[in-house]
Each structure stands twice: as structure tokens, then as C-alpha cells.
Amino acid sequence: MAAKMKIGILSAGGDCPGINAAIRGVGKTALLNYGMEVIGFNNGFSGLIDKDFRNLDEASLSGILTMGGTVLGTSRVKPFKSTDENDLPNIICDNYRSLGLDALVCIGGNGTQRTASMLSDIGLNIVGVPKTIDNDVWGTDTTFGFDTAVNIASEAIDRLHTTANSHRRVMVIEVMGHNAGWLALYSGLASGGDVILIPELEYDLEAVCERLVERSANGKPCSIVVVAEGLQHPHPNKKTAGAYITKKIKKMTDLDTREANLGYILRGGAPSPADRILATRYGTKAATLINEGRFGVMVSMQQGSISQVPLSDVCGKLRLVAPDDKMVLEGRMLGVCFGRKPGEPQAVRPAEG
């Protein structure tokens, strides 16, 4: 008989709805379908460095499908960027081998997948599982956490829409998204946003203010401006993007303008049914890849099918909104302002690594 495989699971980076569903998907598939032994490392890569782990059996995975956050905890420790005097990558390798691991599943966003790729390069058997509400991991059409965040943001914008209408205000609503504007784009369109400003596309405040003044002059009592937090502006160390845009609109239009920053609320709470399913499918695929001996890859969704891509291809890239993305083009057809006057070309901001 072949020896029972032993695998580890960790979640790293920011918390995100659906991580527990992914942990459950990996663990239950590994335990029930492939007869593997499964351990979970606490607090991301810190757990792997400190040998802080727990055994995961079927009972410990029960009841976590619908839970937000991560039962394993998380951290932003980056072993290959650490200034610690200890050689953290070598410590990880030693611990991986001393624990008798055959593979490690790394659940996380861009930073986690970069670390996973580097661990793969130094000889560990790694499978990545992508998660982030920003939806900006390269190599997959979508990440779990995004759908939940869109739902939360859309509901919040809907609520702010009614108060803006009552007080005849411009509401500037900032949502998460450092380099990618997917969350602002989708929640803005879902909630009838009048202006959507995202990091990928350069904007002209004159064009934005002209649109808002035009709406007011045409008897439309309120306007909704959805802004991604990573939007470039002159005072990033002093003001948030939302606060900057709010101040400029007030000054340039004299319209009653207020800001709302949705912040971390978008990352919390239970995952949506769609994210539970996606995370479960990703987890199941990760366990299957390990059973097949296919390592150095990240699970992905491509054209509706669960597949995988090499971690080396994912590393250092971002999935960003293009100016000709169908959602942008359809938004323009609906009269949404993306920071330019109608008919003006939309300049693209160079992507940051």
C-alpha cells in the first residue's frame, strides 16, 4: 500500500469571506476522498515558521462553510521579505520536511501567491488557492470574496442613495481596491452610480464636476460617485481618495457633497452562496491536484471551468480593468461617467507591480 499523504493548509494576507469554505473544501476532499492526513497552520506563514499547527479532521471542518473570516487565522508575514536575522525560507523548508508534509495549500491573494511561487521554486510542493475581494489575482477570471463584497457594497450604496435623494446631495462612496477597480465598477453599476472612478483609468475632475452640475441643473436631486481607494490623487499621505474627491467637488461645484468610506466592512461577515460554492470548488480542485502530484500551480476559474495555472505565471502580475472592458463600455452607454467627458478617449494609468 502507498503511504498516506500528509498535507498542510494555511491562509495568509487579509481576511476574506469564503476562506473557511476553501479550507473545508480542501480538507474534506483530502480526508474523505483521498485518505490524506491534514493539518492547518495558524496565522498564515507565521504558523509554518513557528510550527504552530492543528490537526484537521472531519469534525473540525464541520460547520465552517458559512462562517466569515478564517478559523486558522491569518497574518501578513512575508518570509522572503523579512528583515528577521533568521533565514525564514530555510526554516519553513526544515519545518515542512520535519513534519513529513507531502504538499502545502496556500490560500491568499497576490502576496500569498508570490510567496507560494517562491516556496515552489526552492523545492516545496505547493498548490495556491486565490482569494481577495479586489478580484485582481492574475490567471483566474474571479476570486472568492469578490461576490460577497459586491453584495455588501451594493446594499450600502443603495442605502446611501436614499439619504442622498432626501437631502439632495452628492454622495462620494469609497470602496476597497488598491490597484484594481473591479469592486468599484461592479458595485457602482449594480447600484446605479452616476460617476465611477477607478485606479486603472485616469480622470479629469472638470469632467466629473461638469456631469454633476448638469445632473443638478436637469432636476436630478442627487448623484452617486463611487471611488476605489487606490485612485491616484495629489495628497495620498494626508487624505483618502474619497475625502480628496469630496473636497474638490465641493470647491468646484458648490454642491452639498458628503463622503462615506465603506472600508473593512466589505471584508467581513458570511460569504455569499456564490462565494461558498466557488471556494469549495477551488478547495476540492486543490486536493485533487495534490493527489495527482501536480504542484507549483494555482487553482483558477477560466471561462466557467475550474482549472489551474503555473504559480510562476501568476507571480508579479495583476488582473486589472481595461478601458475597453465590457462593463466599462456598457456603463458608458448608460451614461455613467468614468472621469472623462462623453466621446473623450479614456487614458489608462500604468499598472503598478
C-alpha positions as CSV (number, residue, x, y, z in Angstrom):
1,M,0.0,0.0,0.0
2,A,1.1,3.5,-0.8
3,A,1.9,5.7,2.3
4,K,-0.9,8.1,3.3
5,M,-0.2,11.6,2.1
6,K,0.1,14.4,4.6
7,I,-0.8,17.9,3.6
8,G,-0.9,21.3,5.2
9,I,-3.2,24.3,4.7
10,L,-2.7,27.9,5.6
11,S,-4.5,31.2,4.9
12,A,-2.4,34.4,4.6
13,G,-2.9,38.1,3.9
14,G,-6.2,40.0,4.5
15,D,-9.3,38.1,5.7
16,C,-11.9,37.5,3.2
17,P,-15.4,35.8,3.0
18,G,-15.0,32.2,1.8
19,I,-11.7,31.2,3.3
20,N,-13.3,28.8,5.6
21,A,-15.3,27.2,2.8
22,A,-12.0,26.8,0.9
23,I,-10.3,25.2,4.0
24,R,-13.3,22.9,4.3
25,G,-13.2,22.0,0.5
26,V,-9.5,21.1,0.7
27,G,-9.8,19.2,4.0
28,K,-12.9,17.2,3.4
29,T,-11.9,16.2,-0.1
30,A,-8.4,15.2,1.1
31,L,-9.8,13.3,4.1
32,L,-12.8,11.6,2.6
33,N,-11.9,11.1,-1.0
34,Y,-8.1,10.6,-0.9
35,G,-7.5,9.3,2.6
36,M,-4.9,12.0,3.4
37,E,-3.8,13.4,6.7
38,V,-4.5,17.1,7.0
39,I,-3.0,19.8,9.3
40,G,-3.8,23.5,9.4
41,F,-1.2,26.2,10.2
42,N,-2.3,29.0,12.4
43,N,-1.8,32.6,11.4
44,G,-0.5,32.3,7.9
45,F,3.1,31.7,7.2
46,S,3.8,32.5,10.8
47,G,2.4,29.2,11.7
48,L,4.7,27.4,9.3
49,I,7.7,29.3,10.7
50,D,6.8,28.6,14.3
51,K,5.4,25.1,13.8
52,D,2.1,26.3,15.2
53,F,-0.5,24.0,13.7
54,R,-3.5,21.8,14.5
55,N,-4.8,18.6,13.1
56,L,-7.8,18.9,10.9
57,D,-10.3,16.1,10.9
58,E,-13.9,15.9,9.6
59,A,-15.3,17.1,12.9
60,S,-13.1,20.2,13.0
61,L,-14.2,21.1,9.5
62,S,-17.9,20.8,10.2
63,G,-20.0,24.0,10.5
64,I,-17.4,26.3,9.0
65,L,-18.8,26.6,5.4
66,T,-20.9,29.7,6.1
67,M,-18.5,31.4,8.5
68,G,-16.7,34.6,7.6
69,G,-13.0,35.2,8.4
70,T,-10.7,32.2,8.8
71,V,-10.7,29.6,11.5
72,L,-6.9,29.2,11.0
73,G,-6.2,32.9,11.5
74,T,-4.1,34.9,9.1
75,S,-1.1,37.3,9.1
76,R,0.8,39.4,6.5
77,V,4.2,37.8,7.3
78,K,6.2,37.6,4.1
79,P,9.1,35.2,4.6
80,F,11.1,36.3,1.6
81,K,10.9,40.0,2.5
82,S,11.5,39.6,6.2
83,T,14.3,41.6,7.9
84,D,14.5,38.9,10.6
85,E,18.1,37.7,11.2
86,N,16.9,34.1,10.8
87,D,16.6,32.6,7.4
88,L,12.8,32.2,7.3
89,P,12.6,30.4,3.9
90,N,15.0,27.8,5.2
91,I,13.1,27.5,8.5
92,I,10.0,26.9,6.5
93,C,11.7,24.2,4.4
94,D,13.0,22.5,7.5
95,N,9.6,22.5,9.3
96,Y,7.9,21.3,6.1
97,R,10.2,18.3,6.0
98,S,10.3,17.6,9.7
99,L,6.5,17.5,9.8
100,G,6.5,15.0,6.9
101,L,4.4,17.1,4.6
102,D,3.9,16.0,1.0
103,A,2.2,19.3,0.0
104,L,1.1,22.7,1.2
105,V,-2.0,24.6,0.2
106,C,-1.6,28.4,0.4
107,I,-4.9,30.3,0.4
108,G,-4.4,34.0,-0.3
109,G,-4.2,36.9,-2.7
110,N,-1.3,38.3,-4.8
111,G,1.3,38.5,-2.0
112,T,0.5,35.0,-0.8
113,Q,0.7,33.6,-4.3
114,R,4.0,35.3,-4.8
115,T,5.4,33.7,-1.7
116,A,3.8,30.3,-2.7
117,S,5.6,30.6,-6.1
118,M,8.9,31.3,-4.3
119,L,8.5,28.4,-2.0
120,S,7.8,26.2,-5.0
121,D,11.0,27.4,-6.6
122,I,13.0,26.2,-3.6
123,G,11.6,22.7,-3.8
124,L,8.3,22.6,-1.8
125,N,5.2,21.0,-3.3
126,I,2.8,23.9,-3.4
127,V,-0.8,24.5,-4.6
128,G,-2.2,28.0,-4.4
129,V,-5.9,29.0,-3.9
130,P,-6.7,32.6,-4.9
131,K,-8.9,34.8,-2.7
132,T,-9.4,38.6,-2.5
133,I,-12.3,41.0,-2.6
134,D,-10.3,43.0,-5.1
135,N,-10.6,40.3,-7.7
136,D,-7.2,41.3,-9.0
137,V,-5.3,37.9,-9.0
138,W,-3.9,37.2,-12.4
139,G,-4.7,33.9,-14.1
140,T,-8.3,33.5,-12.8
141,D,-11.5,35.1,-14.0
142,T,-12.7,35.5,-10.4
143,T,-11.6,35.1,-6.8
144,F,-13.9,34.2,-4.0
145,G,-14.7,37.1,-1.7
146,F,-15.4,39.4,-4.6
147,D,-19.1,38.4,-5.0
148,T,-19.7,38.9,-1.2
149,A,-18.0,42.3,-1.3
150,V,-20.0,43.4,-4.3
151,N,-23.2,42.4,-2.5
152,I,-22.3,44.3,0.7
153,A,-21.1,47.4,-1.2
154,S,-24.2,47.5,-3.4
155,E,-26.5,47.3,-0.4
156,A,-24.6,50.1,1.4
157,I,-24.7,52.3,-1.7
158,D,-28.4,51.6,-2.1
159,R,-29.0,52.8,1.4
160,L,-26.8,55.9,0.9
161,H,-28.7,56.6,-2.3
162,T,-32.0,57.1,-0.4
163,T,-30.4,59.5,2.1
164,A,-28.7,61.4,-0.7
165,N,-32.0,61.7,-2.5
166,S,-33.8,63.0,0.6
167,H,-31.1,65.7,1.2
168,R,-30.4,66.5,-2.5
169,R,-26.7,65.7,-2.0
170,V,-23.8,64.3,-3.9
171,M,-22.6,61.2,-2.1
172,V,-19.0,60.1,-2.6
173,I,-18.6,56.5,-1.6
174,E,-15.1,54.9,-1.3
175,V,-14.7,51.2,-1.6
176,M,-11.7,49.0,-1.3
177,G,-9.4,48.4,-4.3
178,H,-5.7,49.3,-4.2
179,N,-4.7,48.8,-7.8
180,A,-7.8,47.3,-9.3
181,G,-11.3,48.9,-9.6
182,W,-13.4,45.8,-10.1
183,L,-15.2,46.3,-6.8
184,A,-16.0,49.9,-7.5
185,L,-17.0,49.1,-11.1
186,Y,-19.4,46.3,-10.2
187,S,-20.9,47.8,-7.1
188,G,-21.2,51.2,-8.8
189,L,-23.1,49.7,-11.8
190,A,-25.2,47.5,-9.6
191,S,-26.3,50.5,-7.5
192,G,-26.9,53.0,-10.3
193,G,-23.7,55.0,-9.7
194,D,-23.5,58.2,-11.8
195,V,-19.7,58.5,-11.6
196,I,-17.3,55.7,-11.1
197,L,-13.6,56.4,-10.6
198,I,-11.1,53.5,-10.6
199,P,-7.3,53.3,-10.3
200,E,-6.8,51.9,-13.9
201,L,-8.3,54.9,-15.7
202,E,-7.1,58.5,-15.5
203,Y,-9.8,61.1,-14.6
204,D,-10.5,64.7,-15.1
205,L,-12.2,66.5,-12.2
206,E,-13.5,69.1,-14.6
207,A,-15.4,66.4,-16.5
208,V,-16.7,64.9,-13.2
209,C,-17.9,68.2,-11.9
210,E,-19.5,69.1,-15.2
211,R,-21.5,65.9,-15.1
212,L,-22.7,66.5,-11.5
213,V,-23.7,70.1,-12.2
214,E,-25.5,69.0,-15.3
215,R,-27.5,66.5,-13.4
216,S,-28.4,69.1,-10.7
217,A,-29.5,71.6,-13.4
218,N,-31.7,68.9,-15.0
219,G,-33.6,68.4,-11.8
220,K,-31.9,65.3,-10.6
221,P,-31.8,65.7,-6.8
222,C,-28.8,63.6,-6.0
223,S,-25.7,61.9,-7.5
224,I,-23.7,58.9,-6.5
225,V,-19.9,58.9,-7.0
226,V,-18.2,55.6,-6.4
227,V,-14.4,55.8,-5.8
228,A,-11.9,53.0,-5.4
229,E,-9.4,53.6,-2.6
230,G,-6.4,53.3,-4.9
231,L,-7.5,56.2,-7.1
232,Q,-4.4,58.4,-7.6
233,H,-4.6,61.9,-6.2
234,P,-2.1,64.6,-5.1
235,H,-2.3,64.0,-1.3
236,P,-2.2,60.3,-0.7
237,N,-0.5,60.6,2.7
238,K,-2.9,63.2,4.0
239,K,-6.3,62.3,2.5
240,T,-8.1,59.2,1.3
241,A,-9.2,59.1,-2.3
242,G,-12.8,59.6,-1.2
243,A,-12.0,62.6,1.0
244,Y,-10.0,64.2,-1.8
245,I,-12.7,63.8,-4.4
246,T,-15.4,65.1,-1.9
247,K,-13.4,68.2,-1.1
248,K,-12.7,69.0,-4.8
249,I,-16.4,68.5,-5.8
250,K,-17.5,70.9,-3.0
251,K,-15.0,73.5,-4.0
252,M,-15.6,73.3,-7.8
253,T,-19.4,73.0,-7.8
254,D,-20.7,74.3,-4.5
255,L,-23.0,71.2,-4.4
256,D,-23.7,69.7,-1.0
257,T,-21.3,66.8,-1.0
258,R,-20.7,64.2,1.6
259,E,-18.3,61.2,1.9
260,A,-18.8,57.7,3.1
261,N,-16.0,55.2,3.4
262,L,-17.1,51.6,3.5
263,G,-13.7,50.3,4.4
264,Y,-13.2,47.0,6.2
265,I,-16.9,46.2,6.4
266,L,-16.6,44.9,2.9
267,R,-14.3,42.1,4.0
268,G,-16.3,40.9,7.0
269,G,-19.2,38.6,7.5
270,A,-20.5,35.4,6.0
271,P,-19.7,34.6,2.4
272,S,-22.4,34.8,-0.3
273,P,-23.8,31.5,-1.6
274,A,-21.8,32.1,-4.9
275,D,-18.6,32.5,-2.9
276,R,-19.2,29.4,-0.8
277,I,-19.6,27.4,-3.9
278,L,-16.6,28.9,-5.7
279,A,-14.3,28.5,-2.6
280,T,-15.5,24.9,-2.2
281,R,-14.8,24.1,-5.8
282,Y,-11.3,25.7,-5.5
283,G,-10.6,23.6,-2.4
284,T,-11.8,20.4,-4.0
285,K,-9.6,21.1,-7.0
286,A,-6.5,21.8,-4.9
287,A,-6.8,18.5,-3.1
288,T,-7.3,16.7,-6.4
289,L,-4.2,18.3,-7.9
290,I,-2.2,17.2,-4.9
291,N,-3.5,13.6,-5.3
292,E,-2.4,13.8,-8.9
293,G,1.1,15.0,-8.0
294,R,0.6,18.3,-9.8
295,F,2.4,21.1,-7.9
296,G,3.6,24.6,-8.5
297,V,0.2,25.7,-9.7
298,M,-2.7,27.9,-8.6
299,V,-6.3,26.8,-8.9
300,S,-8.2,29.1,-11.2
301,M,-11.6,29.7,-12.9
302,Q,-11.3,30.1,-16.7
303,Q,-14.4,30.5,-18.8
304,G,-16.6,28.8,-16.3
305,S,-14.4,25.8,-15.6
306,I,-12.1,25.1,-12.7
307,S,-8.6,24.7,-13.9
308,Q,-5.0,25.7,-12.9
309,V,-2.2,27.9,-13.9
310,P,1.5,27.8,-13.1
311,L,2.4,29.9,-10.0
312,S,5.3,31.3,-11.9
313,D,2.9,32.9,-14.4
314,V,0.8,34.4,-11.6
315,C,3.7,35.9,-9.7
316,G,4.1,39.7,-10.0
317,K,1.1,40.3,-12.2
318,L,-2.3,41.9,-11.6
319,R,-5.7,41.4,-13.2
320,L,-6.9,45.0,-13.9
321,V,-9.9,46.6,-15.5
322,A,-9.2,47.5,-19.2
323,P,-10.6,50.7,-20.7
324,D,-12.5,48.5,-23.2
325,D,-13.8,46.1,-20.6
326,K,-17.4,45.3,-21.5
327,M,-18.6,46.6,-18.1
328,V,-17.0,49.9,-18.7
329,L,-18.3,50.1,-22.3
330,E,-21.8,49.2,-21.1
331,G,-21.6,51.7,-18.3
332,R,-20.8,54.5,-20.7
333,M,-23.8,53.5,-22.8
334,L,-25.9,54.0,-19.7
335,G,-24.4,57.5,-19.1
336,V,-22.0,56.6,-16.4
337,C,-19.0,59.0,-16.2
338,F,-15.7,57.3,-15.7
339,G,-13.8,60.6,-15.4
340,R,-13.9,61.8,-18.9
341,K,-16.5,63.8,-21.0
342,P,-18.6,61.8,-23.4
343,G,-16.6,60.9,-26.5
344,E,-13.2,61.7,-25.0
345,P,-10.6,58.9,-25.0
346,Q,-10.0,57.3,-21.7
347,A,-6.4,57.4,-20.8
348,V,-5.0,54.3,-18.9
349,R,-2.9,54.7,-15.8
350,P,0.2,52.5,-16.0
351,A,-0.2,49.4,-13.7
352,E,1.9,49.3,-10.6
353,G,3.7,46.0,-9.8
